Amino acid sequence: SALAARMRQAVEESGRPCAGAAVGLAGMVRATDGLVHSALHLNWTAVPAAEILAAELPEIPRVDVGKDASFAALAEHRRGAGRGARTLLMLACEHIGIGGAVLQQGVSF
């Protein structure tokens, strides 16, 4: 509920229509439906995060939940240092742990 409230506030403050939202989480997240298998730092196991956020935010047409490293790799491929790369490896090493993602032709491998 707290995350949904902050997302709603960000949309309202932007003054622009919202076509969709994405939330990247550190942990094991199923890409097809945003089920968080495990996010140890949040003490989450089998949390249907995308489903919960979609229910909390019916005014947002699409809400996706995925791995933070996967979203970062996609952003780098589209607009950052990996722009135009056929293969991209993204490693995330923060205080929460180590994660990563691989893109082949702009698609998660």
All heavy atoms as an XYZ file, in Angstrom:
779
protein
N       0.819     -1.200      0.000
C       0.000      0.000      0.000
C       0.860      1.259      0.000
O       0.533      2.227     -0.672
C      -0.933      0.001      1.206
O      -1.879     -1.036      1.103
N       1.961      1.233      0.770
C       2.839      2.408      0.838
C       3.483      2.679     -0.516
O       3.562      3.832     -0.958
C       3.899      2.218      1.914
N       3.947      1.615     -1.192
C       4.559      1.788     -2.509
C       3.528      2.301     -3.507
O       3.808      3.210     -4.287
C       5.158      0.473     -2.997
C       5.773      0.494     -4.392
C       6.869      1.542     -4.508
C       6.319     -0.877     -4.739
N       2.323      1.754     -3.485
C       1.260      2.204     -4.397
C       0.947      3.675     -4.162
O       0.748      4.437     -5.123
C       0.013      1.348     -4.208
N       0.917      4.102     -2.913
C       0.632      5.506     -2.603
C       1.718      6.422     -3.161
O       1.413      7.485     -3.729
C       0.511      5.683     -1.088
N       2.974      5.998     -3.053
C       4.072      6.812     -3.596
C       4.024      6.865     -5.124
O       4.328      7.885     -5.735
C       5.412      6.275     -3.127
C       5.622      6.522     -1.656
C       6.994      6.133     -1.240
N       7.516      7.262     -0.492
C       8.762      7.366     -0.098
N       9.622      6.432     -0.425
N       9.158      8.393      0.596
N       3.672      5.736     -5.737
C       3.561      5.713     -7.197
C       2.424      6.635     -7.650
O       2.589      7.402     -8.605
C       3.328      4.281     -7.683
C       4.536      3.386     -7.483
S       4.212      1.640     -7.762
C       3.998      1.616     -9.544
N       1.301      6.575     -6.966
C       0.154      7.435     -7.289
C       0.547      8.903     -7.152
O       0.229      9.732     -8.003
C      -1.023      7.102     -6.378
C      -2.309      7.812     -6.732
C      -3.478      7.381     -5.861
N      -3.834      5.984     -6.116
C      -3.618      4.982     -5.256
N      -3.068      5.209     -4.079
N      -3.973      3.758     -5.565
N       1.261      9.229     -6.086
C       1.697     10.598     -5.853
C       2.632     11.070     -6.975
O       2.509     12.202     -7.452
C       2.408     10.697     -4.501
C       2.925     12.083     -4.185
C       3.689     12.117     -2.869
O       3.875     11.100     -2.203
N       4.136     13.284     -2.487
N       3.552     10.222     -7.401
C       4.479     10.586     -8.474
C       3.726     10.878     -9.767
O       4.044     11.834    -10.483
C       5.505      9.474     -8.693
N       2.715     10.078    -10.065
C       1.911     10.306    -11.277
C       1.177     11.636    -11.166
O       1.172     12.443    -12.105
C       0.915      9.142    -11.506
C      -0.073      9.488    -12.604
C       1.668      7.864    -11.843
N       0.563     11.876    -10.020
C      -0.179     13.125     -9.821
C       0.735     14.339     -9.926
O       0.387     15.334    -10.557
C      -0.895     13.106     -8.477
C      -2.059     12.140     -8.430
C      -2.623     11.926     -7.026
O      -2.124     12.563     -6.063
O      -3.559     11.106     -6.903
N       1.907     14.258     -9.320
C       2.847     15.380     -9.349
C       3.403     15.646    -10.739
O       3.759     16.779    -11.061
C       3.988     15.148     -8.359
C       3.561     15.284     -6.922
C       4.675     14.969     -5.934
O       5.811     14.657     -6.363
O       4.398     15.033     -4.723
N       3.470     14.613    -11.573
C       3.993     14.807    -12.926
C       3.022     15.615    -13.787
O       3.437     16.285    -14.720
C       4.280     13.462    -13.593
O       3.078     12.857    -14.043
N       1.735     15.517    -13.472
C       0.739     16.228    -14.263
C       0.535     15.649    -15.648
O      -0.103     16.259    -16.494
N       1.074     14.484    -15.880
C       0.980     13.845    -17.199
C       0.230     12.533    -17.074
O       0.220     11.911    -16.009
C       2.382     13.607    -17.750
C       3.128     14.915    -17.957
C       4.591     14.748    -18.208
N       4.896     13.809    -19.259
C       6.107     13.492    -19.635
N       7.141     14.037    -19.031
N       6.316     12.632    -20.586
N      -0.392     12.077    -18.157
C      -1.057     10.772    -18.091
C      -0.029      9.652    -17.938
O       1.093      9.757    -18.427
C      -1.797     10.661    -19.429
C      -1.235     11.727    -20.297
C      -0.564     12.737    -19.436
N      -0.405      8.610    -17.243
C       0.488      7.483    -16.999
C       0.074      6.305    -17.876
O      -1.043      5.806    -17.765
C       0.440      7.096    -15.526
S       1.531      5.726    -15.110
N       0.992      5.852    -18.725
C       0.722      4.717    -19.606
C       1.029      3.394    -18.942
O       0.569      2.345    -19.374
C       1.532      4.854    -20.891
N       1.819      3.420    -17.864
C       2.183      2.198    -17.171
C       3.301      2.475    -16.187
O       3.863      3.561    -16.164
N       3.575      1.481    -15.361
C       4.618      1.619    -14.348
C       5.373      0.308    -14.223
O       4.833     -0.760    -14.497
C       3.999      1.999    -13.001
N       6.625      0.413    -13.801
C       7.446     -0.773    -13.577
C       8.191     -0.619    -12.263
O       8.651      0.469    -11.929
C       8.432     -0.975    -14.722
N       8.284     -1.716    -11.538
C       8.995     -1.742    -10.266
C      10.051     -2.833    -10.354
O       9.734     -3.992    -10.638
C       8.026     -2.039     -9.092
C       8.787     -2.161     -7.784
C       6.951     -0.970     -9.006
N      11.304     -2.463    -10.130
C      12.395     -3.425    -10.133
C      12.778     -3.781     -8.705
O      13.001     -2.896     -7.892
N      12.819     -5.067     -8.427
C      13.157     -5.546     -7.086
C      14.389     -6.437     -7.136
O      14.553     -7.227     -8.064
C      12.006     -6.359     -6.505
C      10.712     -5.607     -6.225
C       9.605     -6.581     -5.888
C      10.919     -4.630     -5.088
N      15.228     -6.318     -6.123
C      16.359     -7.227     -5.985
C      15.820     -8.538     -5.440
O      15.108     -8.555     -4.446
C      17.387     -6.644     -5.029
N      16.105     -9.614     -6.121
C      15.634    -10.926     -5.691
C      15.229    -11.767     -6.882
O      15.504    -11.426     -8.025
N      14.570    -12.855     -6.594
C      14.108    -13.763     -7.639
C      12.662    -13.408     -7.983
O      11.763    -13.588     -7.148
C      14.196    -15.207     -7.164
C      15.603    -15.641     -6.788
S      16.789    -15.474     -8.139
C      16.173    -16.687     -9.272
N      12.459    -12.876     -9.189
C      11.146    -12.422     -9.616
C      10.794    -13.121    -10.927
O      11.575    -13.107    -11.875
C      11.110    -10.889     -9.826
C       9.725    -10.421    -10.221
C      11.594    -10.165     -8.571
N       9.606    -13.716    -10.990
C       9.166    -14.382    -12.207
C       8.721    -13.311    -13.202
O       7.823    -12.516    -12.922
C       8.022    -15.348    -11.887
C       7.646    -16.226    -13.063
C       6.803    -17.416    -12.650
N       5.595    -17.015    -11.944
C       4.901    -17.825    -11.154
N       5.305    -19.065    -10.949
N       3.821    -17.407    -10.548
N       9.365    -13.294    -14.363
C       9.131    -12.254    -15.359
C       7.720    -12.282    -15.934
O       7.189    -11.238    -16.303
C      10.152    -12.372    -16.483
N       7.109    -13.440    -16.014
C       5.811    -13.539    -16.676
C       4.674    -12.876    -15.913
O       3.749    -12.358    -16.519
C       5.431    -15.014    -16.935
O       5.471    -15.724    -15.686
C       6.387    -15.655    -17.924
N       4.752    -12.872    -14.568
C       3.612    -12.316    -13.812
C       4.016    -11.503    -12.581
O       3.158    -11.075    -11.822
C       2.663    -13.430    -13.392
C       3.300    -14.459    -12.471
O       4.489    -14.325    -12.142
O       2.603    -15.415    -12.092
N       5.302    -11.247    -12.390
C       5.739    -10.413    -11.278
C       5.618    -11.045     -9.909
O       5.592    -10.343     -8.902
N       5.594    -12.375     -9.860
C       5.591    -13.055     -8.572
C       7.006    -13.012     -8.002
O       7.955    -13.420     -8.670
C       5.150    -14.514     -8.707
C       5.235    -15.314     -7.404
C       4.034    -14.995     -6.527
C       5.315    -16.794     -7.673
N       7.137    -12.513     -6.793
C       8.436    -12.462     -6.135
C       8.625    -13.775     -5.391
O       7.997    -14.018     -4.368
C       8.522    -11.264     -5.165
C       9.886    -11.228     -4.493
C       8.253     -9.961     -5.901
N       9.462    -14.649     -5.957
C       9.750    -15.924     -5.302
C      10.475    -15.685     -3.988
O      10.174    -16.305     -2.980
C      10.629    -16.822     -6.186
C       9.936    -17.365     -7.371
N       8.975    -18.333     -7.286
C      10.062    -17.077     -8.688
C       8.540    -18.623     -8.497
N       9.184    -17.863     -9.364
N      11.465    -14.786     -4.048
C      12.292    -14.545     -2.877
C      12.936    -13.164     -2.985
O      13.586    -12.861     -3.977
C      13.372    -15.623     -2.806
O      14.368    -15.272     -1.895
N      12.713    -12.343     -1.979
C      13.411    -11.074     -1.823
C      13.837    -11.037     -0.358
O      13.084    -10.591      0.515
C      12.528     -9.900     -2.184
N      15.009    -11.583     -0.090
C      15.451    -11.804      1.285
C      15.533    -10.521      2.101
O      15.187    -10.512      3.281
C      16.798    -12.529      1.293
C      16.799    -13.915      0.631
C      18.195    -14.511      0.663
C      15.805    -14.837      1.307
N      15.982     -9.438      1.479
C      16.120     -8.181      2.216
C      14.767     -7.602      2.631
O      14.692     -6.776      3.529
C      16.916     -7.177      1.380
C      16.225     -6.749      0.136
N      16.043     -7.606     -0.931
C      15.656     -5.576     -0.202
C      15.397     -6.961     -1.879
N      15.154     -5.740     -1.466
N      13.696     -8.027      1.974
C      12.342     -7.592      2.341
C      11.599     -8.650      3.155
O      10.470     -8.431      3.567
C      11.533     -7.281      1.074
C      12.052     -6.132      0.217
C      11.286     -6.054     -1.096
C      11.982     -4.815      0.972
N      12.227     -9.813      3.304
C      11.611    -10.952      3.990
C      10.341    -11.411      3.255
O       9.331    -11.729      3.880
C      11.318    -10.623      5.461
C      11.189    -11.874      6.299
O      11.731    -12.924      5.953
N      10.468    -11.781      7.395
N      10.418    -11.405      1.900
C       9.284    -11.817      1.064
C       9.555    -13.194      0.480
O      10.637    -13.472     -0.026
C       9.082    -10.866     -0.097
C       8.538     -9.525      0.243
C       8.266     -9.016      1.483
C       8.216     -8.500     -0.690
N       7.791     -7.752      1.366
C       7.746     -7.403      0.053
C       8.281     -8.403     -2.072
C       7.331     -6.219     -0.546
C       7.872     -7.224     -2.663
C       7.393     -6.149     -1.916
N       8.542    -14.025      0.488
C       8.561    -15.310     -0.186
C       7.201    -15.512     -0.839
O       6.171    -15.384     -0.169
C       8.828    -16.457      0.814
O      10.058    -16.203      1.487
C       8.910    -17.791      0.114
N       7.198    -15.789     -2.120
C       5.967    -16.046     -2.887
C       4.956    -14.908     -2.750
O       3.786    -15.122     -2.460
C       5.348    -17.373     -2.483
N       5.414    -13.673     -3.007
C       4.537    -12.502     -2.943
C       4.136    -12.107     -4.364
O       4.993    -11.801     -5.189
C       5.258    -11.317     -2.248
C       4.410    -10.056     -2.308
C       5.599    -11.682     -0.811
N       2.826    -12.088     -4.673
C       2.370    -11.690     -6.008
C       2.388    -10.162     -6.152
O       1.336     -9.501     -6.229
C       0.960    -12.264     -6.081
C       0.490    -12.269     -4.661
C       1.725    -12.518     -3.828
N       3.569     -9.589     -6.197
C       3.731     -8.135     -6.143
C       3.021     -7.409     -7.278
O       2.357     -6.389     -7.039
C       5.220     -7.789     -6.135
N       3.133     -7.895     -8.507
C       2.474     -7.224     -9.628
C       0.957     -7.250     -9.460
O       0.269     -6.254     -9.714
C       2.875     -7.864    -10.952
N       0.432     -8.370     -9.025
C      -1.011     -8.504     -8.808
C      -1.489     -7.539     -7.714
O      -2.520     -6.873     -7.858
C      -1.320     -9.942     -8.407
C      -2.771    -10.265     -8.232
C      -2.964    -11.723     -7.825
O      -2.352    -12.604     -8.457
O      -3.719    -11.959     -6.873
N      -0.745     -7.459     -6.636
C      -1.103     -6.563     -5.533
C      -1.069     -5.106     -5.987
O      -2.008     -4.337     -5.737
C      -0.160     -6.779     -4.334
C      -0.399     -8.159     -3.721
C      -0.343     -5.687     -3.289
C       0.662     -8.585     -2.723
N       0.002     -4.704     -6.682
C       0.100     -3.317     -7.140
C      -0.975     -2.977     -8.165
O      -1.531     -1.879     -8.139
C       1.491     -3.041     -7.711
C       2.586     -2.861     -6.672
C       3.950     -2.808     -7.348
C       2.347     -1.607     -5.853
N      -1.269     -3.901     -9.057
C      -2.329     -3.649    -10.052
C      -3.671     -3.432     -9.361
O      -4.458     -2.562     -9.764
C      -2.405     -4.801    -11.045
N      -3.949     -4.190     -8.317
C      -5.200     -4.027     -7.575
C      -5.226     -2.701     -6.828
O      -6.275     -2.061     -6.721
C      -5.389     -5.193     -6.600
N      -4.072     -2.278     -6.312
C      -3.983     -1.014     -5.578
C      -4.013      0.204     -6.505
O      -4.351      1.299     -6.065
C      -2.685     -0.974     -4.764
C      -2.647     -1.919     -3.599
C      -3.185     -1.295     -2.317
O      -3.288     -0.053     -2.233
O      -3.495     -2.059     -1.403
N      -3.637      0.001     -7.768
C      -3.518      1.114     -8.718
C      -4.360      0.869     -9.973
O      -3.825      0.805    -11.084
C      -2.046      1.303     -9.105
C      -1.101      1.668     -7.967
C       0.336      1.429     -8.369
C      -1.330      3.106     -7.542
N      -5.674      0.759     -9.845
C      -6.502      0.483    -11.023
C      -6.455      1.590    -12.073
O      -6.755      1.349    -13.246
C      -7.904      0.311    -10.445
C      -7.887      1.062     -9.157
C      -6.475      0.932     -8.642
N      -6.039      2.791    -11.668
C      -5.969      3.911    -12.614
C      -4.748      3.838    -13.530
O      -4.667      4.544    -14.531
C      -5.987      5.249    -11.863
C      -4.760      5.530    -11.020
C      -4.766      4.938     -9.607
O      -5.561      4.027     -9.303
O      -3.943      5.398     -8.808
N      -3.786      2.971    -13.205
C      -2.607      2.789    -14.060
C      -2.859      1.576    -14.945
O      -3.072      0.470    -14.447
C      -1.328      2.627    -13.211
C      -1.074      3.911    -12.418
C      -0.135      2.299    -14.103
C       0.168      3.883    -11.554
N      -2.849      1.774    -16.270
C      -3.227      0.689    -17.188
C      -2.380     -0.569    -17.107
O      -2.868     -1.659    -17.340
C      -3.095      1.314    -18.577
C      -2.993      2.777    -18.366
C      -2.529      3.005    -16.966
N      -1.097     -0.432    -16.793
C      -0.221     -1.604    -16.753
C       0.821     -1.415    -15.664
O       1.485     -0.380    -15.610
C       0.455     -1.789    -18.107
C       1.405     -2.955    -18.148
C       2.016     -3.140    -19.499
N       3.009     -4.204    -19.428
C       3.569     -4.730    -20.476
N       3.261     -4.306    -21.677
N       4.458     -5.675    -20.347
N       0.974     -2.428    -14.825
C       1.991     -2.406    -13.774
C       2.817     -3.680    -13.904
O       2.285     -4.781    -13.836
C       1.366     -2.331    -12.365
C       2.447     -2.372    -11.303
C       0.509     -1.083    -12.215
N       4.116     -3.520    -14.132
C       5.035     -4.655    -14.238
C       5.974     -4.679    -13.045
O       6.398     -3.625    -12.559
C       5.881     -4.552    -15.512
C       5.090     -4.815    -16.776
O       4.129     -5.602    -16.724
O       5.434     -4.226    -17.816
N       6.302     -5.868    -12.601
C       7.294     -6.051    -11.549
C       8.322     -7.041    -12.081
O       7.962     -8.072    -12.647
C       6.650     -6.584    -10.242
C       7.716     -6.901     -9.207
C       5.655     -5.576     -9.688
N       9.592     -6.701    -11.938
C      10.649     -7.571    -12.434
C      11.912     -7.408    -11.623
O      11.944     -6.677    -10.629
N      12.969     -8.084    -12.060
C      14.271     -7.977    -11.396
C      14.884     -6.617    -11.700
O      14.866     -6.158    -12.842
C      15.204     -9.070    -11.891
C      14.875    -10.439    -11.366
C      15.770    -11.527    -11.923
C      17.196    -11.092    -12.074
N      18.083    -12.107    -12.603
N      15.441     -5.993    -10.691
C      16.057     -4.686    -10.885
C      17.186     -4.737    -11.919
O      17.312     -3.850    -12.767
C      16.542     -4.105     -9.558
C      17.536     -4.987     -8.818
O      17.712     -6.171     -9.186
O      18.136     -4.485     -7.845
N      17.986     -5.789    -11.898
C      19.097     -5.899    -12.848
C      18.591     -6.054    -14.282
O      19.200     -5.529    -15.218
C      20.003     -7.065    -12.482
N      17.479     -6.732    -14.465
C      16.909     -6.894    -15.813
C      16.439     -5.557    -16.364
O      16.662     -5.233    -17.533
C      15.744     -7.884    -15.787
O      16.195     -9.160    -15.444
N      15.772     -4.768    -15.518
C      15.317     -3.445    -15.960
C      16.509     -2.527    -16.230
O      16.500     -1.751    -17.189
C      14.387     -2.813    -14.931
C      13.014     -3.426    -14.886
C      12.274     -3.379    -13.722
C      12.437     -4.037    -15.988
C      10.991     -3.921    -13.658
C      11.172     -4.596    -15.940
C      10.442     -4.528    -14.773
N      17.544     -2.619    -15.406
C      18.742     -1.800    -15.621
C      19.426     -2.173    -16.935
O      19.855     -1.299    -17.689
C      19.713     -1.964    -14.449
N      19.512     -3.469    -17.228
C      20.124     -3.921    -18.484
C      19.328     -3.413    -19.678
O      19.903     -2.950    -20.672
C      20.207     -5.446    -18.511
N      18.022     -3.477    -19.590
C      17.175     -2.989    -20.684
C      17.366     -1.483    -20.889
O      17.464     -1.013    -22.022
C      15.714     -3.319    -20.386
C      14.719     -3.092    -21.501
C      15.075     -3.884    -22.745
C      13.319     -3.465    -21.025
N      17.444     -0.728    -19.791
C      17.657      0.718    -19.889
C      19.008      1.031    -20.521
O      19.108      1.912    -21.390
C      17.557      1.349    -18.500
N      20.056      0.316    -20.114
C      21.382      0.534    -20.706
C      21.392      0.191    -22.189
O      22.030      0.868    -22.988
C      22.447     -0.283    -19.974
C      22.794      0.232    -18.610
C      23.488      1.593    -18.631
O      24.014      2.011    -19.685
O      23.496      2.238    -17.585
N      20.672     -0.860    -22.550
C      20.622     -1.262    -23.959
C      19.877     -0.233    -24.805
O      20.273      0.051    -25.931
C      19.957     -2.635    -24.100
C      19.981     -3.157    -25.498
N      18.926     -3.009    -26.369
C      20.947     -3.812    -26.185
C      19.240     -3.547    -27.518
N      20.449     -4.046    -27.439
N      18.817      0.309    -24.275
C      18.005      1.255    -25.047
C      18.576      2.663    -25.085
O      18.484      3.343    -26.099
C      16.582      1.305    -24.492
C      15.820      0.047    -24.786
C      14.367      0.198    -24.450
N      13.650     -1.032    -24.781
C      12.425     -1.280    -24.407
N      11.751     -0.401    -23.697
N      11.850     -2.408    -24.750
N      19.157      3.120    -23.953
C      19.548      4.524    -23.875
C      20.926      4.788    -23.285
O      21.362      5.926    -23.221
C      18.525      5.312    -23.066
C      17.144      5.247    -23.646
C      16.259      6.286    -23.001
N      14.913      6.202    -23.515
C      14.449      6.917    -24.517
N      15.239      7.772    -25.126
N      13.209      6.799    -24.915
N      21.617      3.762    -22.847
C      22.867      3.984    -22.128
C      24.091      3.431    -22.820
O      24.176      3.373    -24.046
N      25.027      2.979    -22.010
C      26.324      2.512    -22.495
C      26.217      1.278    -23.382
O      27.092      1.038    -24.202
C      27.235      2.204    -21.304
N      25.154      0.509    -23.255
C      24.985     -0.695    -24.066
C      24.155     -0.491    -25.322
O      23.777     -1.449    -25.994
N      23.887      0.761    -25.662
C      23.063      1.058    -26.835
C      23.663      0.440    -28.095
O      24.836      0.621    -28.385
C      22.952      2.569    -27.014
C      21.875      2.991    -27.957
C      21.749      4.480    -28.053
N      22.387      5.141    -26.923
C      22.255      6.412    -26.639
N      21.543      7.177    -27.418
N      22.867      6.940    -25.609
N      22.836     -0.351    -28.778
C      23.269     -0.960    -30.022
C      24.029     -2.266    -29.864
O      24.352     -2.907    -30.858
N      24.327     -2.676    -28.639
C      25.074     -3.917    -28.430
C      24.211     -5.126    -28.768
O      23.032     -5.160    -28.445
C      25.543     -4.014    -26.975
N      24.793     -6.103    -29.439
C      24.052     -7.338    -29.727
C      23.913     -8.198    -28.488
O      22.909     -8.856    -28.278
C      24.731     -8.117    -30.848
C      24.625     -7.387    -32.166
C      25.124     -8.147    -33.338
N      25.981     -9.284    -32.999
C      26.468    -10.129    -33.857
N      26.196     -9.984    -35.121
N      27.237    -11.126    -33.487
N      24.947     -8.214    -27.651
C      24.921     -8.955    -26.388
C      25.341     -7.998    -25.280
O      26.316     -7.258    -25.432
C      25.886    -10.147    -26.424
O      25.546    -10.990    -27.515
C      25.819    -10.938    -25.131
N      24.590     -8.015    -24.191
C      24.886     -7.118    -23.082
C      24.814     -7.892    -21.779
O      23.853     -8.624    -21.535
C      23.886     -5.958    -23.056
C      24.118     -4.965    -21.937
C      24.463     -3.615    -22.523
C      22.880     -4.846    -21.076
N      25.848     -7.756    -20.954
C      25.877     -8.344    -19.623
C      25.835     -7.211    -18.615
O      26.654     -6.296    -18.659
C      27.158     -9.164    -19.414
C      27.451     -9.615    -17.984
C      26.376    -10.571    -17.481
C      28.827    -10.248    -17.907
N      24.868     -7.265    -17.723
C      24.715     -6.242    -16.686
C      24.930     -6.898    -15.333
O      24.281     -7.897    -15.021
C      23.297     -5.661    -16.764
C      22.897     -4.793    -15.621
S      23.737     -3.217    -15.755
C      23.220     -2.462    -14.248
N      25.877     -6.379    -14.560
C      26.103     -6.870    -13.199
C      25.731     -5.764    -12.230
O      26.139     -4.619    -12.404
C      27.562     -7.273    -12.995
C      28.037     -8.444    -13.838
C      29.516     -8.693    -13.608
C      27.228     -9.683    -13.527
N      24.966     -6.123    -11.219
C      24.561     -5.171    -10.187
C      25.178     -5.617     -8.867
O      24.924     -6.726     -8.416
C      23.037     -5.129    -10.086
N      25.994     -4.769     -8.303
C      26.664     -5.101     -7.036
C      26.399     -3.965     -6.054
O      27.137     -2.992     -6.011
C      28.163     -5.253     -7.258
S      28.585     -6.425     -8.548
N      25.350     -4.083     -5.308
C      24.988     -3.066     -4.327
C      25.077     -3.654     -2.934
O      25.444     -4.803     -2.749
C      23.572     -2.550     -4.608
C      23.452     -1.784     -5.910
C      24.214     -0.465     -5.901
O      24.353      0.155     -4.832
O      24.678     -0.066     -6.965
N      24.679     -2.899     -1.937
C      24.758     -3.359     -0.556
C      23.783     -4.491     -0.244
O      23.901     -5.148      0.764
C      24.529     -2.181      0.394
C      23.216     -1.513      0.224
N      23.006     -0.544     -0.727
C      22.040     -1.687      0.856
C      21.756     -0.144     -0.662
N      21.148     -0.815      0.285
N      22.833     -4.755     -1.145
C      21.859     -5.831     -0.926
C      22.418     -7.166     -1.389
O      22.132     -8.204     -0.820
C      20.533     -5.515     -1.655
C      19.872     -4.325     -0.982
C      19.599     -6.706     -1.656
C      18.673     -3.799     -1.688
N      23.230     -7.169     -2.430
C      23.781     -8.413     -2.951
C      24.279     -8.235     -4.366
O      24.473     -7.124     -4.832
N      24.461     -9.341     -5.058
C      24.953     -9.329     -6.429
C      23.872     -9.911     -7.329
O      23.278    -10.945     -7.029
C      26.239    -10.162     -6.560
C      27.332     -9.568     -5.679
C      26.688    -10.241     -8.008
C      28.569    -10.433     -5.587
N      23.625     -9.232     -8.422
C      22.638     -9.711     -9.398
C      23.151     -9.433    -10.792
O      24.212     -8.858    -10.982
N      22.387     -9.861    -11.772
C      22.808     -9.614    -13.130
C      21.759     -9.993    -14.140
O      20.723    -10.597    -13.798
N      22.014     -9.628    -15.378
C      21.120     -9.946    -16.475
C      21.926     -9.981    -17.768
O      22.950     -9.309    -17.889
C      20.011     -8.894    -16.592
N      21.454    -10.771    -18.719
C      22.064    -10.853    -20.048
C      20.976    -10.588    -21.066
O      19.876    -11.148    -20.991
C      22.681    -12.249    -20.307
C      23.220    -12.341    -21.722
C      23.773    -12.554    -19.298
N      21.294     -9.719    -22.029
C      20.376     -9.454    -23.146
C      21.039     -9.933    -24.432
O      22.237     -9.726    -24.633
C      20.065     -7.967    -23.287
C      19.374     -7.264    -22.139
C      19.111     -5.806    -22.518
C      18.083     -7.948    -21.773
N      20.280    -10.580    -25.266
C      20.694    -10.974    -26.614
C      19.760    -10.264    -27.574
O      18.555    -10.483    -27.512
C      20.558    -12.492    -26.816
C      21.523    -13.325    -25.996
C      22.881    -13.349    -26.621
O      23.696    -12.509    -26.308
N      23.127    -14.289    -27.486
N      20.301     -9.423    -28.430
C      19.489     -8.668    -29.387
C      18.389     -7.879    -28.693
O      17.277     -7.744    -29.195
C      18.878     -9.600    -30.445
C      19.850    -10.463    -31.183
C      20.703     -9.664    -32.163
O      20.432     -8.520    -32.479
N      21.757    -10.296    -32.654
N      18.650     -7.385    -27.479
C      17.682     -6.585    -26.740
C      16.628     -7.374    -25.995
O      15.706     -6.809    -25.417
N      16.764     -8.706    -25.965
C      15.795     -9.569    -25.295
C      16.500    -10.300    -24.162
O      17.615    -10.788    -24.337
C      15.172    -10.577    -26.294
C      14.211    -11.524    -25.587
C      14.490     -9.847    -27.434
N      15.824    -10.416    -23.027
C      16.402    -11.100    -21.878
C      16.733    -12.544    -22.235
O      15.931    -13.263    -22.819
C      15.418    -11.062    -20.709
O      16.007    -11.601    -19.566
N      17.940    -12.964    -21.875
C      18.432    -14.296    -22.211
C      18.155    -15.238    -21.047
O      18.447    -14.972    -19.923
C      19.925    -14.232    -22.500
C      20.555    -15.535    -22.849
C      20.278    -16.145    -24.054
C      21.431    -16.155    -21.978
C      20.880    -17.342    -24.393
C      22.038    -17.348    -22.302
C      21.758    -17.940    -23.509
